[in-house]
Amino acid sequence: MATGQLHIDLDAIAANWAALDAMTAVETAAVVKADGYGLGVGPVARRLAQAGARRFFVAIAEEGVALREALGPGPEINVFSGHMEGDSGLIHEAGLIPMLNSPEQAARHRAALPDAPYGVQLDSGMNRLGMEPADWAATRGTLEAGPLTLVMSHLASADDPSSAQNADQLRVFREMTGGTTALRSLAATGGVLLGPDYHFDLCRPGIGLYGGAPFTDATPVTRLSLPVIQTRHLRPGEAVGYSATWRADAAARIATLAAGYADGILRAISGRAQVFAGDIACPLAGRVSMDLIGADITHLAICPDHLDLICPAQGIDDLARAAGSIGYEILTALGARYTRHYTGAAP
Ligand SMILES: *Cc1c(COP(=O)(O)O)cnc(C)c1O
């Protein structure tokens, strides 16, 4: 079998949710967009519901439908992209709550599903999604007269506590939402860590649940083991892989591993990351190719069956640093070819 083995510790996800929940005095939801940050929305969300999460967030209505199938009736499912054309049937049938992002979306929602609950997303300075202050001022009265559940906004720089943008967005969010009777939410993982001023009624962490920065105290969630397909001995001067970017300066032993950029192992880590035999590091040798990676195992006494790319010694943020990326991208890039093993699945 030449598939990488991706181990996902659902108990660790539940522990991370509980740890983030314990940092605030308010409710903690869970963001499970993009298939639970690439780890499998069904098992992830069921385990989080078992841990106590009652509100979930996804990016698009189709994800909400899949999540409803996984969770059954009960938990609240909120959709960041709001109410797009063609979403009405999905929102109605799966009982989703769209975060309305514009007066147009508000009008669409009112016309299609006049009694169905909704939230509103406000733009407090990120300029990505949500109603601008003027849109909100113009529609607020009508929106607050209906079944408005939640008013939220998103911080652009919460991973950097020293950024002045945090306090700016906090001030704008307070100004825009003063006097509302709906629940208020501003904080994702970074906002939880910024402290109680940012918590309002509801926090909605994503990446911290999955073991990523800025929640540096998170319990690691993933381990990725790659099978060794073949090993070979190189003479000094021989090269490995496309364009011969790695060359042996002495006699070397190279292991060829069964995974590549088609599995989400970013090509940018070529020559910049390692694989691990237990806690012994083996540098990558040559370019990551589509289905294969080379590693220098000259210093290992025996050649193992597997080498780990993601493990305690090299977490998702270490890999991200090697690739010039972020843990979010490492996780959501994890490929479909891996065999996935879950521990701690909810019944
Ligand atoms: C993705 C997302 C979150 C979760 O953010 P993390 O940094 O992963 O905790 C929260 N709110 C919005 C609007 C998002 O897009």
The ligand as a Gaussian input file, in Angstrom:
#p B3LYP/6-31G(d) Opt

LIG

0 1
 C      -12.401000      31.477000       9.053000
 C      -13.146000      32.449000       9.869000
 C      -13.170000      32.331000      11.272000
 C      -12.256000      31.380000      12.012000
 O      -10.971000      31.967000      12.022000
 P       -9.702000      31.261000      12.682000
 O       -8.610000      32.240000      12.488000
 O       -9.496000      30.000000      11.916000
 O      -10.028000      31.004000      14.105000
 C      -14.012000      33.164000      11.971000
 N      -14.767000      34.103000      11.337000
 C      -14.740000      34.273000      10.002000
 C      -15.571000      35.316000       9.373000
 C      -13.917000      33.463000       9.224000
 O      -13.878000      33.635000       7.898000

